[in-house]
Amino acid sequence: MKNLRIIYIFILALICYSFFSCKKDVSSSNIQIAGVWSHSRNTESSQISSIFFNNWIRIHGNGFNGLQRVYFNGMQVPFIPIYVTDTDIIINVPETVPTGSDVKDPTLLNTIKLVTSAGQASFDGFIFRDPDKIPSITGVSYTMPYAGDLIEVYGKNLKESNAITFPDSTKGIIKSANDSILQVIVPANIDRQKYGRLTIDIDNERYSSAPYMFFQNGMFLRTFTEEAMIAGGSNGIRIYSNPVEITALTGLPQNPEYVIAIPATKVDIPVAANNGISGNFFKFYAYKAFNTLIEKNGDIKGNTSIENLAIQFDLYMPSPWVSGAIPFKMNKNRSGVNYAYLYNITPWEWKKVITGGLELNPFKFENGWKTITLKFSDFPTLAMSSLKDYSTSLQTNGFESLVGYTNYDVNEDGHTPQAVKNFQMYLANFRLVPLTNLE
């Protein structure tokens, strides 16, 4: 009997061992990540699919007891054991998580992996975002393009863009991409009457430009015969409206419908001895132009803040722009350095090089027309107000506005201006555009 009792105890021990072994296996199969939630003291928790570095998250699921290791994008990250329960892990995303091409094994990109004493579980499709790698669009080379035109979208961290959409929902063709420039072919069926934002898609997220693509509602000088133009206030210019003549002028197959040439014929422009306009310009009353837009009661209204507006016009030069400036004078009687009613437009740049000298980076027109964007906030010391109040101040002061060309050290940055051979520039489509959505 004694031996039989020993056998029974041994069999019972085996049964218990088998029972607990099975339970451990079941626990292993039940490790699961159901989702990820935000975990910030200042905001309500919500389920998320991405997070920036240095933020707390809550990983929710089951079977987390016995947590041993946590991996984000394949990199092991620290966790605090007291912040772990069987169903939740509260953990901070460090600033060292690899992203994009820094993840050596592409299969680990956008993954969370947990290893417990019972097994492991993975969660795919969660994006860790480096604040220094946030994509953004800072500008567009030409905001009034035609079908088939090649435009450039400028910004940061654009290389991984996989789609670009125009305001009418048509998709452009991305010809080339790097971190700072996307070259895009405008789709054949583009609707140029639909204005708004360009959007790009990266990692299932969407990023947008300012809402000024194809913004024709803000046009204030299109034909250059508008009432705002000052009769007899132009010198040495010519207005073109014949498509054949414009094409012959620029050599481009597609151009704006109305183009003003400054000067009327190509001339050599020497370096100016002073800060005066180089003889060719046109004048207009900005307040009349702005009042026309206000009276239309369209998208831009009198109570629209000029802080949220910019002046745009389209520009083409047959040769790269290497010297001189286009002064945009709200008050034609002001010269010299920029001030509240004057801005000298100089998109070309002199850059300092390692040797201590300066290197010229010309403004090129290889792909055709370019859009110049001049924010009202770019005018130094200009107090922000409503468009109506700003227009009234221009009218009260009797300011005449002027756009022309000058060739001297306009920004007083110490570079040496260059004489320009066979100079002529073409301008079109002066307009006000929104930098943010209009009310």
Phi, psi and omega in degrees: 000320180299317179294323179296322178297320180297320179296317178300316180297320179296317179296319178298321179297319178296320179298315179297318179298316179296320180299310182290329176294317178296320180297320179296319179295319178298317179300319180298319182287346183263003176290122185209137173260116183273331182172178181233136181240150173292154180213075181243143180294334188262349182229155179292139181293138178212155179289137186228160177241001178202162180204147173276157178305158175061039174231150179272141177228163174239117177270122185248143178173226177202160179080026185273352178302143181078025180300131181246318182215150175232135179236132171248121181052034177088353180259131178289134181235151182285152174222163180254114186306324182289349177264018182242127170239181180294336185245349185216145173232119175261122190212147178267137176276114183288172182272010185245009182294127178290146178223163175055228183289349178286345176278110189295322178258107184303335180289346180265356180295135178063041180234152169240132179231133178244138175238122178243176177293346182259347182155210182210162178212149179234153179227121184259158172086012177259125190258126174264128188246127174275121180305331179283352181243021179290124176294147175204151176252122181257345181182169179227135186297325184212114186263003176234045186284170176248164178306134179090345178294150174260118178244165178240136176253124184257148178172211181227142174055048184264354191301326184272012179301131179244357176199146174227134186237135178272167184303333180272012177078004175280152182264132173277167178257119178279110182279319178206158182210136165223187186297332187248345184219132167251129171263124189230134174267126181293131184296153185295328184259027182299138174260103185285355178273348178266118181254164178150219187257147162274138177234146175238149178250128177219124178052045178064017175242153183243136180233145191233155171275177169296156188276048185244011176295128177060031183279085181274346181293343181260012183295128176238342170224106181243313182265345184064022172238011182296161180302332181292338178292139181272119181300128181074009184262016179240156183218124173064038179238171174214139179258131180246138176227356179271119183304323181294317180295320181294318178297319178295327182290313186265334186078008181258143182288333182232128184218163172300159184289329180232132183225136175252129181258131178229117352285181183296327176228157182295137180220159171276130181246115179282172173291131183286145179282338179219196187263019182283162175293143184280045168085344185231128186191168168228151182241150177206165175265108181298324182295325177293319179297315182290321179298325178300318178293319181296318182291335177291340182053042179270219182291324178264122185243172181297328182272003176293130180287135178292345175297334181259015182235159174219156171266131174237147168210160183259140189225141172217137172233138181296336180236158177304144180276117187237350183200156177084179186216159167257102177287128172253104186254113171290334174236108187298342185274004181254134176230190178087208181287167183299145172209189192302334182241019180214135171222126178269112183277117181221080182288341172289162186220144165259122180247140176289139179248172186301326182288354179097353179271196180240143179237132184278130173245095187291158175267115190256155181237038185300325183260012177107214185296148175236149176261129174264128180244119182240105180286146175298330178290349176284336179289117184300139174064008179285124178285132181285142181204185173286158179299321180297315180295321179295315179299319179297321180294322176296319181291318180299322179279352180066029184290133166261138181259157187214141172230129181204213179216139176220154186226083174206184182283072189298324183267004176051046179258006173091357179282162179262115178299159181244145171294145183244127180269141174049050185280139169196140176232153183236133184233152182202159167056061174287129187207159167262138181228153179276144174264340175226170178299135180275147179290000000 
